[in-house]
């Protein structure tokens, strides 16, 4: 099966800075590739190369079999791009923005207007179609951005951190729209710093750091590589928190995180769970929460890059180390 997006050995330099240092990608049709990485890792540069906005210094890439350098014009006909910032004109209405894009793509006026109204209906923006975009909420604005990238019915869609700055409800709404597009056969490359976003949407994930792919696989594959699990205990009485902390620290030999009355740490031996239960029972501590779960994508990210993602850094249980 031919890949909808393919890249081999992509290198891009800006003066003495190497933004991409040999990136390989392969995205089958009708799937979502999540691209994760810290700020400055090279995610946006990779998207710009694949979208023909930048030429690589080394390597090759194709979209639907067309070379992004030699066949750039054809590639642009096959892709949609929603970047981190708004691509629509805030002075125009939602309908005027989509109609303008349709006309720029060569649609006859009647067809462009019909397509604009179809997209406004689909993205639940029909009631705001005649309002200036500058009056839209953040979520409405991002939905219009996504609609704008779909006017030409592209089979491949690049989404570069599309939900940055949105509230949880607006993010969830955008996720549903993306899932619907993939169900219809659209291939999506999604860059994000939200680990839950990649976990919900991506069929496969690549982690980029310092311009290189340092890991790839399904979300479950990557979680399994992180190894350690997270133990969380919450006592029924807050006065028991210190006892819980001491017991967990003694049995695991690891640094323990206390947040409110919840005690957490990383463990590598699941057999520790019953030992913790017995010790707390002997100490007369009743617990209302006791959980041993596999690694989250945020913990995978930390394991691979040595630092947490910005959105979850404060909530991460610490790496196991001697206490």
C-alpha positions in Angstrom: 0.0 0.0 0.0 1.4 3.4 -1.0 1.7 5.9 1.8 -0.3 9.1 1.6 2.7 11.0 3.1 6.2 9.7 2.9 9.6 11.3 3.8 13.1 10.0 4.0 16.2 11.8 5.4 14.6 15.3 5.5 17.2 17.9 6.5 16.5 21.6 6.9 19.0 24.2 8.1 18.6 27.9 9.0 22.1 29.3 9.1 23.9 27.4 11.8 20.7 25.9 13.2 19.6 22.5 12.0 15.8 22.4 12.3 15.5 18.9 10.7 18.3 16.4 11.0 17.2 13.5 8.9 13.5 12.9 9.5 11.7 9.8 8.1 7.9 9.5 8.0 5.4 7.1 6.5 1.6 7.7 6.8 -0.9 5.3 5.3 -4.0 6.7 3.7 -7.0 7.4 5.9 -5.0 7.5 9.2 -3.8 10.1 11.6 -0.1 10.5 12.4 0.5 12.4 15.6 3.8 14.3 15.7 5.0 15.2 19.2 7.9 17.2 20.4 8.9 20.1 22.6 9.0 23.6 21.3 11.7 24.0 18.7 11.9 20.3 18.0 11.2 20.7 14.3 7.5 19.8 14.0 6.4 23.0 12.2 9.4 22.9 10.0 8.5 19.4 8.9 5.0 20.4 8.2 6.1 23.4 6.1 8.4 21.2 4.1 5.7 18.6 3.4 3.2 21.4 2.5 5.8 22.9 0.0 6.3 26.1 2.0 10.0 25.2 2.5 12.4 23.2 0.4 14.5 20.7 2.2 18.3 20.9 2.1 18.5 17.2 1.9 16.2 14.2 1.6 12.9 13.5 -0.3 9.2 13.7 0.5 6.1 12.8 -1.3 2.3 13.5 -0.8 0.1 11.0 -2.6 3.1 9.9 -4.7 4.0 13.5 -5.8 7.4 14.9 -4.9 7.1 18.0 -2.7 9.8 19.8 -4.7 9.4 18.7 -8.3 5.6 18.5 -8.2 4.9 21.2 -5.7 2.0 22.6 -7.7 0.2 19.2 -7.7 0.9 18.7 -4.0 -0.7 22.0 -3.2 -3.8 20.8 -5.0 -4.0 17.7 -2.8 -3.5 19.2 0.7 -5.2 21.4 3.2 -3.2 23.2 6.0 -4.4 24.6 9.3 -1.6 26.3 11.1 -1.1 27.6 14.6 -2.5 31.0 13.8 -5.7 32.1 12.0 -5.5 32.0 8.2 -8.9 33.7 7.6 -9.6 37.5 7.2 -11.2 38.8 10.5 -12.8 41.7 8.6 -14.7 39.4 6.3 -17.7 37.2 7.2 -17.4 33.5 7.6 -19.2 33.0 4.3 -17.1 35.6 2.5 -13.9 33.9 3.7 -14.9 30.5 2.3 -16.3 31.9 -0.9 -13.0 33.8 -1.5 -11.0 30.6 -1.0 -13.3 28.7 -3.4 -12.9 31.4 -6.1 -9.1 31.4 -5.6 -9.2 27.6 -6.1 -10.9 28.1 -9.4 -14.5 27.2 -8.5 -17.3 28.9 -10.4 -19.1 31.4 -8.1 -22.2 29.2 -7.7 -20.1 26.1 -6.8 -17.9 28.1 -4.5 -20.9 29.5 -2.6 -22.5 26.0 -2.4 -19.3 24.5 -1.0 -19.0 27.4 1.5 -22.5 26.8 2.8 -21.9 23.1 3.0 -18.9 23.6 5.2 -20.6 26.3 7.4 -23.4 23.8 8.1 -21.0 20.9 8.8 -18.9 23.0 11.2 -22.0 24.4 12.9 -21.3 28.0 11.8 -24.3 28.6 9.6 -25.9 31.0 12.0 -22.7 33.0 12.1 -22.1 32.9 8.4 -23.0 36.6 7.9 -21.0 37.9 10.9 -17.5 39.3 10.7 -15.0 36.7 11.8 -13.5 39.1 14.4 -16.7 38.6 16.4 -16.2 34.8 16.5 -15.2 33.0 19.7 -11.8 31.1 19.7 -13.5 27.8 19.0 -15.6 29.2 16.2 -12.5 30.8 14.7 -10.6 27.5 14.7 -13.5 25.6 13.2 -13.6 28.2 10.4 -9.8 27.8 9.9 -10.4 24.0 9.5 -13.3 24.6 7.1 -11.1 26.9 5.0 -8.5 24.2 4.6 -11.2 21.8 3.3 -12.8 24.0 0.6 -10.9 22.1 -2.1 -11.8 18.6 -0.6 -8.1 17.7 0.0 -7.3 14.0 0.6 -4.4 15.0 2.9 -4.7 17.5 5.8 -1.9 19.0 7.8 -2.9 20.3 11.3 -0.2 22.2 13.1 -1.2 22.5 16.7 -4.8 23.3 15.7 -6.3 23.4 19.2 -3.7 25.6 20.9 -5.5 28.1 23.2 -8.9 26.5 23.0 -10.9 25.6 26.0 -11.6 21.9 26.7 -15.1 22.0 25.1 -13.9 23.6 21.9 -11.0 21.2 21.7 -13.4 18.2 22.1 -15.6 19.6 19.3 -12.6 20.0 17.0 -11.6 16.4 17.8 -15.0 15.1 16.7 -14.7 17.0 13.4 -11.2 15.5 12.8 -12.5 12.0 13.5 -15.3 12.5 11.0 -12.9 13.6 8.3 -10.7 10.5 8.9 -13.7 8.2 8.8 -14.4 9.6 5.3 -10.8 8.7 4.2 -8.8 11.9 4.8 -5.2 11.4 5.9 -4.1 13.7 8.7 -0.7 14.7 10.0 -1.3 16.4 13.4 1.3 18.2 15.4 0.4 18.8 19.0 1.8 19.4 22.5 -1.4 18.0 24.1 -0.7 14.3 24.9 -4.3 13.5 25.4 -5.0 14.9 21.9 -2.5 12.5 20.3 -3.8 9.6 22.4 -7.4 10.3 21.3 -6.8 10.9 17.6 -3.6 9.3 16.4 -3.3 5.9 14.9 0.5 6.2 15.1 2.9 8.7 16.7 6.4 10.0 16.0 8.3 11.8 18.7 10.7 14.5 17.4 13.4 16.1 19.4 16.2 18.3 18.1 15.2 17.7 14.6 15.3 13.9 14.7 12.7 11.2 15.1 13.6 9.6 18.4 10.6 7.1 18.7 7.6 6.0 16.7 4.8 3.5 17.0 1.2 3.3 18.1 0.2 5.1 21.4 0.1 1.7 23.2 3.5 0.7 21.8 5.1 3.9 23.1 3.5 3.6 26.5 4.8 0.1 26.8 8.4 1.3 26.1 8.3 3.7 29.1 8.2 0.6 31.4 7.3 2.0 34.8 3.8 2.3 36.1 2.3 5.0 38.3 0.9 4.2 41.7 -1.6 6.6 43.2 -3.0 6.5 46.7 -5.5 8.8 48.5 -6.4 8.3 52.1 -10.0 8.8 53.3 -8.7 11.1 56.0 -6.3 13.8 55.0 -4.4 13.2 58.3 -3.3 9.9 56.9 -1.4 11.5 54.0 2.0 11.6 55.7 1.6 7.9 56.7 0.8 7.0 53.1 3.7 9.0 51.8 6.1 7.3 54.2 4.8 3.8 53.5 5.0 4.3 49.7 8.4 5.8 49.8 9.8 3.0 52.0 8.3 0.2 49.9 9.2 1.7 46.5 12.5 3.3 47.3 11.4 6.1 44.9 10.7 9.8 45.2 7.1 10.4 46.0 4.9 13.3 44.8 2.3 14.6 47.2 -0.4 16.8 45.7 -3.1 17.7 48.2 -4.0 14.4 49.8 -3.0 12.3 46.7 0.3 10.4 46.9 1.9 9.3 43.6 5.1 7.6 42.5 6.6 5.6 39.6 7.0 1.8 40.2 8.4 -1.0 38.1 7.1 -4.0 40.1 3.3 -4.5 40.2 3.8 -6.8 43.2 4.3 -3.7 45.4 0.5 -2.9 45.2 -0.6 -5.7 47.7 2.4 -4.8 49.9 1.2 -1.2 50.1 -2.3 -2.3 50.9 -1.2 -4.6 53.7 1.1 -1.9 55.3 -1.6 0.7 55.2 -4.2 -1.7 56.7 -1.7 -2.5 59.5 -1.4 1.2 60.1 -5.1 1.7 60.2 -5.2 3.9 57.1 -8.4 3.7 55.0 -8.0 4.7 51.4 -10.6 6.1 49.0 -8.4 5.8 45.9 -5.8 3.1 45.0 -4.6 2.9 41.4 -1.8 1.3 39.5 -1.9 2.3 35.8 0.4 2.1 32.8 2.4 5.0 31.6 0.7 7.9 30.0 1.9 9.6 26.9 3.2 12.4 29.0 5.4 10.0 30.9 6.5 8.5 27.6 7.4 12.0 26.4 9.4 12.6 29.6 11.1 9.2 29.3 12.2 9.9 25.7 13.1 13.6 25.9 14.1 14.1 29.5 11.5 16.8 30.1 7.7 16.9 30.4 5.4 18.6 27.9 4.5 22.2 28.9 0.8 21.6 29.4 1.3 18.8 32.0 4.7 19.5 33.6 3.2 20.5 37.0 1.1 17.3 37.3 3.7 14.7 36.5 4.7 12.1 39.1 8.5 12.2 39.5 10.9 9.7 38.0 11.8 6.9 40.4 15.0 7.7 42.3 16.4 6.9 45.7 14.8 8.9 48.3 
